[in-house]
């Protein structure tokens, strides 16, 4: 396993790409909406808007999962993982969709569903609820030694759990969306000593909690 360096801006930019694609879609829907009732009904525009938002959220979650897959974080760089999570949280904000579809429909709401909001971080497993309806769960899988350095491997589950509510005049589509994607990360403990490695992993997750706020 090769240890890699990562530039935060790459993840941030990749997560922004769907919004760049989504805005022209919203403008297209606005043009279609202006032709009502000759070509589209209000319910057509509402459902197409819902589908566009749902697909955008799904693609952002998939892209995040792909971007962190096999990614290595040093034990003293937990802020990098925190930034990756914050970027995911910010790029699926309900405000983004409200702004993108203003003028297309009367109202757009993307809200987190009810799920535990208390964070739990340990060396073995953890639960990180984001504010936008995404939950991150990690579980320790194993350790490996590469170049005389101990690496901890964790399985990651990214779950989207939101309700999308779109209204135009008397047409409405409200639906709960929940789906999950898997990924994995490695943590470089920067040591070949098992006791020190465990302490460094504890440092990583303690610092992660503080960085997430």
C-alpha positions as CSV (number, residue, x, y, z in Angstrom):
1,X,0.0,0.0,0.0
2,X,1.4,3.3,-1.1
3,X,1.0,6.3,1.2
4,X,-0.5,9.2,-0.8
5,X,-0.7,12.9,-0.5
6,X,-4.0,14.6,-1.1
7,X,-5.0,18.2,-1.9
8,X,-8.2,19.2,-0.2
9,X,-9.2,21.4,-3.1
10,X,-9.5,18.4,-5.4
11,X,-12.2,16.9,-3.2
12,X,-14.0,20.2,-2.8
13,X,-14.0,20.9,-6.5
14,X,-15.2,17.4,-7.4
15,X,-18.0,17.7,-5.0
16,X,-19.0,21.0,-6.6
17,X,-19.1,19.6,-10.1
18,X,-22.7,18.3,-9.7
19,X,-23.9,21.8,-8.8
20,X,-22.3,23.2,-11.9
21,X,-24.2,20.5,-13.9
22,X,-27.4,21.0,-11.9
23,X,-27.9,24.7,-12.5
24,X,-28.3,24.3,-16.3
25,X,-30.8,21.6,-15.6
26,X,-32.7,24.0,-13.3
27,X,-32.7,26.6,-16.1
28,X,-34.0,24.0,-18.5
29,X,-36.8,23.2,-16.1
30,X,-37.6,26.8,-15.8
31,X,-38.0,27.2,-19.5
32,X,-40.3,24.1,-19.5
33,X,-42.2,25.5,-16.6
34,X,-42.8,28.7,-18.5
35,X,-44.6,26.7,-21.2
36,X,-47.2,25.3,-18.9
37,X,-49.9,24.2,-19.6
38,X,-49.2,23.6,-23.3
39,X,-46.3,21.2,-22.9
40,X,-45.8,20.3,-19.2
41,X,-48.2,20.0,-16.3
42,X,-47.2,21.4,-12.9
43,X,-46.8,17.9,-11.6
44,X,-44.4,17.1,-14.4
45,X,-42.1,19.9,-13.4
46,X,-42.4,19.0,-9.7
47,X,-41.4,15.4,-10.3
48,X,-38.6,16.3,-12.7
49,X,-37.2,18.7,-10.1
50,X,-37.5,16.0,-7.4
51,X,-35.7,13.5,-9.6
52,X,-32.9,16.0,-10.4
53,X,-32.3,16.8,-6.7
54,X,-32.4,13.1,-5.7
55,X,-29.9,12.2,-8.4
56,X,-27.6,15.1,-7.6
57,X,-27.5,14.1,-3.9
58,X,-26.9,10.4,-4.8
59,X,-24.0,11.3,-7.2
60,X,-22.3,13.5,-4.6
61,X,-22.5,10.7,-2.0
62,X,-21.1,8.3,-4.6
63,X,-18.3,10.7,-5.6
64,X,-17.3,11.2,-1.9
65,X,-17.2,7.4,-1.4
66,X,-15.0,7.0,-4.5
67,X,-12.7,9.9,-3.6
68,X,-11.9,8.5,-0.1
69,X,-11.7,4.9,-1.2
70,X,-8.2,3.5,-0.2
71,X,-7.2,6.9,1.0
72,X,-4.5,7.1,3.6
73,X,-4.6,9.7,6.5
74,X,-1.7,10.2,8.8
75,X,-2.6,9.8,12.5
76,X,-1.7,13.5,13.1
77,X,-3.7,14.7,10.1
78,X,-7.3,14.1,11.2
79,X,-8.2,17.6,10.0
80,X,-7.9,16.3,6.4
81,X,-10.6,13.7,7.0
82,X,-12.7,16.4,8.9
83,X,-12.4,18.7,5.9
84,X,-13.5,15.9,3.5
85,X,-16.6,15.3,5.7
86,X,-17.3,19.1,5.9
87,X,-17.1,19.4,2.2
88,X,-19.7,16.6,1.8
89,X,-21.9,18.2,4.4
90,X,-21.8,21.7,2.7
91,X,-22.3,20.4,-0.8
92,X,-25.6,18.7,0.0
93,X,-27.1,21.7,1.8
94,X,-30.8,22.4,1.4
95,X,-29.9,26.0,0.6
96,X,-28.1,25.0,-2.6
97,X,-31.2,23.3,-4.1
98,X,-33.5,26.2,-3.0
99,X,-31.3,28.7,-4.8
100,X,-30.8,26.4,-7.9
101,X,-34.6,25.8,-8.4
102,X,-35.9,29.3,-7.5
103,X,-38.3,30.3,-10.3
104,X,-38.7,26.7,-11.4
105,X,-40.9,25.6,-8.6
106,X,-42.5,27.5,-5.7
107,X,-40.7,25.6,-2.9
108,X,-37.9,23.2,-2.4
109,X,-36.9,21.6,0.9
110,X,-34.2,19.0,1.5
111,X,-34.3,18.1,5.2
112,X,-32.5,15.5,7.3
113,X,-34.7,12.8,8.6
114,X,-34.8,11.7,12.2
115,X,-31.8,9.7,13.2
116,X,-29.4,9.8,16.2
117,X,-27.5,13.1,16.3
118,X,-24.9,12.1,18.9
119,X,-21.4,11.5,17.6
120,X,-19.5,8.4,18.8
121,X,-15.8,8.0,18.0
122,X,-13.7,5.1,19.2
123,X,-10.7,3.1,17.9
124,X,-12.9,0.2,16.9
125,X,-16.0,1.9,15.4
126,X,-17.7,5.2,15.2
127,X,-20.8,7.1,14.1
128,X,-20.6,10.6,12.6
129,X,-24.0,12.3,11.9
130,X,-23.7,15.3,9.6
131,X,-26.3,18.1,9.6
132,X,-27.5,17.6,6.1
133,X,-29.0,14.1,6.5
134,X,-25.8,12.0,5.9
135,X,-24.5,9.5,8.4
136,X,-20.9,8.2,8.4
137,X,-20.2,4.9,10.1
138,X,-16.7,3.4,10.4
139,X,-15.6,0.0,11.6
140,X,-12.1,-1.3,12.2
141,X,-11.2,-4.2,9.9
142,X,-7.6,-5.0,10.4
143,X,-4.0,-3.8,10.6
144,X,-1.2,-4.2,8.0
145,X,2.5,-3.4,8.1
146,X,4.0,-1.7,5.1
147,X,7.5,-0.3,5.0
148,X,7.9,-1.1,8.7
149,X,4.8,1.0,9.5
150,X,1.5,-0.1,11.0
151,X,-1.7,0.9,9.1
152,X,-5.2,0.6,10.5
153,X,-7.9,-0.2,7.9
154,X,-11.5,1.0,8.4
155,X,-14.7,0.2,6.5
156,X,-16.8,3.3,5.9
157,X,-20.5,3.4,5.3
158,X,-22.1,6.6,3.9
159,X,-25.8,6.7,4.4
160,X,-28.0,9.4,2.8
161,X,-31.2,9.9,4.8
162,X,-33.2,12.9,3.7
163,X,-36.7,14.0,2.7
164,X,-37.1,16.0,-0.5
165,X,-40.2,18.2,-0.7
166,X,-41.0,20.0,-4.0
167,X,-44.1,22.3,-4.5
168,X,-45.4,24.2,-7.5
169,X,-48.9,25.7,-7.2
170,X,-51.1,22.8,-6.1
171,X,-48.7,20.1,-7.3
172,X,-46.4,18.5,-4.7
173,X,-44.0,15.6,-4.5
174,X,-42.6,14.7,-1.1
175,X,-40.5,11.6,-0.6
176,X,-38.0,10.1,1.8
177,X,-34.8,8.9,0.3
178,X,-32.4,6.6,2.1
179,X,-29.5,4.7,0.5
180,X,-25.9,3.7,1.5
181,X,-22.5,3.4,-0.1
182,X,-19.4,1.7,1.1
183,X,-15.8,2.8,1.1
184,X,-12.6,2.3,3.1
185,X,-9.7,4.3,4.5
186,X,-6.3,3.6,6.1
187,X,-4.7,5.5,8.9
188,X,-0.9,5.6,9.0
189,X,0.2,5.3,12.6
190,X,3.8,6.3,11.8
191,X,5.2,3.5,14.0
192,X,5.9,-0.2,14.1
193,X,5.1,-0.5,17.8
194,X,1.6,-1.8,18.5
195,X,1.1,0.1,21.7
196,X,2.2,3.4,20.1
197,X,0.1,2.6,17.1
198,X,-3.0,2.2,19.2
199,X,-2.3,5.4,21.0
200,X,-1.8,7.3,17.7
201,X,-5.1,5.9,16.4
202,X,-6.8,7.2,19.6
203,X,-5.2,10.6,18.9
204,X,-6.6,10.6,15.4
205,X,-10.2,10.1,16.5
206,X,-9.9,12.4,19.5
207,X,-8.7,15.2,17.2
208,X,-11.3,14.3,14.5
209,X,-14.0,15.0,17.1
210,X,-12.6,18.4,17.9
211,X,-12.0,19.3,14.2
212,X,-15.6,18.5,13.4
213,X,-16.8,20.8,16.1
